[in-house]
Each structure stands twice: as structure tokens, then as C-alpha cells.
């Protein structure tokens, strides 16, 4: 019995989650050859203050905080101007 878990930021609609569950179930049935009734899906909704990337919460990223902006605008190669500021 496959069990699939999703951890999503809050804000997805009930319809989006229904469509996600249907599409994932179809794929699992096709790939693993199990019956639809065997597929279990758990969706965990996370508030934006409980999820972070590069140490910046999604709440702060959405608010456009200076720290979040610095992380999202930094070059992928980590290059700086020698003073710790993104080049």
C-alpha cells in the first residue's frame, strides 16, 4: 500500500488538492500497478512561518524582507564584491 505525503504551504484550494490527489493516484496506479484503493495520500498544510529556505521563512520571503531579498537576489555561484555583498 503506497503512502505519499505532501508538505505544502497553506493557501492551496480544496480543488487544487483534489486534482493533485487524483493525478498522483493515477500515476502511482500506472507506475506501480496497484489498485486505486491501495493508494494513500496525506497532505500537511504548513503555515508560512513554519517553512524556510536558506534560513528565511516563507512569511518573510512573502513580505519582501531585506534578508529574504538578499537571498533571492544573490547570484547562484555565490560571487561577492569582496565585501560580502553579492556581485
N, C-alpha and C positions, 0 to 999 in steps of 0.2 A: 504494500500500500504506500504509494508515494505521498510524502507530505512536503509541501512547498510553503515557505514563509517569505513574505514581503514586509519590509520595513519602509514605510512611506511617510513623507512629511504630510501633516494634516492639510486638508484642502481639496483632496480628490472627491469627486461627486460619487454618489451611490451608483449611478450609471457607469461611470468610468471603472469602478471596482468590479461591477458585474461583468463588463466587457473583458476586463483583464482576466478574471477567473475563468470565463468561458474560453478565451483564446489560449490560455495556459493549459487548461484541461484538455482541449483538443490536441494541442501539441504533445502533451505527456501521453495521451492515449495513442497517438500516431507513432511516437518515437519508442515508447516502452512497451507498447502492446498490451496495456492494462485496460480494464473497463472504466468508464467514466465514474462509476460509483465507488471506485477504489481511490480516486484522486482526492486528496485533502489539501486545502489552501487556507493559510492563516494570514491575515493582513493586520499588521501592527501600525497604528497611526501615531506618528511622533510629533509632539509639539516642536516648533522651530527652535526653542531654547534648549532642546534635548538632542540636537544633532549639530555636528560641526565638521568643517573641512579646514584643514590647516590651522586648527585652533580657533577658528572664528565660527560662532554659532550661525545657523541659518537665519535666526532672528536678526542678528547684527548685519549679516550679509544683505538681507532684505531692506534693512533700514539705511543701508549705504554708509555704514560707519567708516571712519578713516582707516581703521585696521583692516576691515574687510576689503575696502577699495585697494589698499596697498597690496594685499594678497592676490586679488583678482587681476590687478594690472601688472604684476611682476612678470618679467619675461620667463618663459618656460625653462630657459637654460640657467636661471638664477644669476645672470650677469648684473653687476652693480657698477656704479661710477667710482668705486674706491672708497666711498664714504658710507657704504651700506645702503645706498639709495639705488633703486632699480635704474639700470642704464637704458 
